[in-house]
């Protein structure tokens, strides 16, 4: 698969941009464990052009994360144009536009999936971004605003004409939010759209190696994007890639491996965010890393009490679950 000049493996497995999750430390872990492309959390174009410290920090990355993309969102053409220029100056490999976020506070600003109600605005903002950057531009969107306005084939062809180099589709409408099942059949419809040549990446409800293979086999999609299934479970990329290549199902990581990966993310979090915030921001990850482990809840409560990394790392690496390690 190819996105502009970026050559990826066949059947790439990509980390989705996730607010408050896919910061650089988490991306580094996912990349190390097999993710082929990683993206920032979505970043407001308005915050970028106002030189917000938070938005600038979100765009920081390590070289080992490449290929690396910055995802931006907004509802004004001028802001998206300016944000794309600033994002490019941070030297990513690509820029992604979020036309899929269903959250009300984003939609009310005519951003995210709100643009599925106004394809003219979507086109104009995309043109501004494509015209102002030399980097490949990709788009992430949904099937449509609601059941009565699914126009994803029209959207895909429009974005291709403008110059978008790849399209990721979360296979739900905005009205669905994250409820119900993702409708993978639309990926097959897209891949059979006459004249559509850019890569199509499928997203939504792909949580196991078997589901990953089914999506590739049944739809012909070019790549898949993994979001919530990677939280506390970053080895899913390695598991999926091995299964897609060989049919082999890798075992779950050992307790020691799980604790070491969690500790590595904490170290990266402190290096990236500084000690105070690096420790704080990791607290939301412990519950997922420890899910299904005997005495995991007890350990999580212990970890939450500390405000420096050393005792947390020591507790993780010396954790004893009485030799019982069973995922729920």
MONOR-V501000 format. One line per field, one symbol per residue. phi: phi as a letter, one per 30 degrees, with the letter a starting at -180 (. if undefined). psi: psi as a letter, one per 30 degrees, with the letter a starting at -180 (. if undefined). burial: b if it has 24 or more other C-alpha atoms within 12 Angstrom, else e. Layout:
phi = ???
psi = ???
burial = ???
This chain:
phi = .bchddccddhdccdddbeibddeedddddddckddbbbdedbddddddcidedddddddaceddddbbccbblbbdddddddddddeddidcabccccbecdeddddcichdeddcbdddeddddeedddcbdddccbcbcdldbddbdbdddddddddddkdcabcbddbddddiccicdcdddddeddcdeidcddcccbjicbbeddeddddddciedabbccedcdibddddddddddddbidcdddddedddddddddddedddddcjddddddddddcdeddcdiceiddddedddddcbbdedddddddcdbciicbbdd
psi = kkjbfjkllkhlkkkkkkkgehleeeeeeeeegfkfkklllkkkeeeefghkeeeeeffklleffkkkkkklllgkeeeeeeeeeeeefghlflkkkjgfkfkefeefgglbfffffifeeeeeeeeeeeffkflkklkkaleleafghjheeeeeeeeeefgkflkkjkhlleefbglakkifffeeeefgkkfjflkkkkkjgjfleeeeeeeeeffglellkkcfffkghffeeeeeeeeeefgkjklllleeeeeeeeeeeeeeeeeefleefeeefffffeeeegkgkkgeeeeeeeeffkglfefeeeeefgkjghgkjjk.
burial = bbbeeeeeeebbbbbbbbeebbbbbbbbbbbbbbbbbbbbbbbbbbbbbeeeeebbebbbbbeebbbbbbbbbbbbbebbbbbbbbbbebbbbbbbbbbbbbeeebbeebbbbbbbbebebbbbbbbbbbebbebbbbbbbbbbbeeeebbbbbbbbbbbebbbbbbbbbbbbbbbbeeeebbbbbbbbbbeeeebbbbbbbbbbbbbbbbbbbbbeebbbbbbbbbbbbbbbbbbbbbbbbbbeeeeeeeebebbebbbbbbbbbbbbbebbeeeebbbbbbebbbbbbbebeebeebbeebbeeebbeebbebbeebebeeebeee
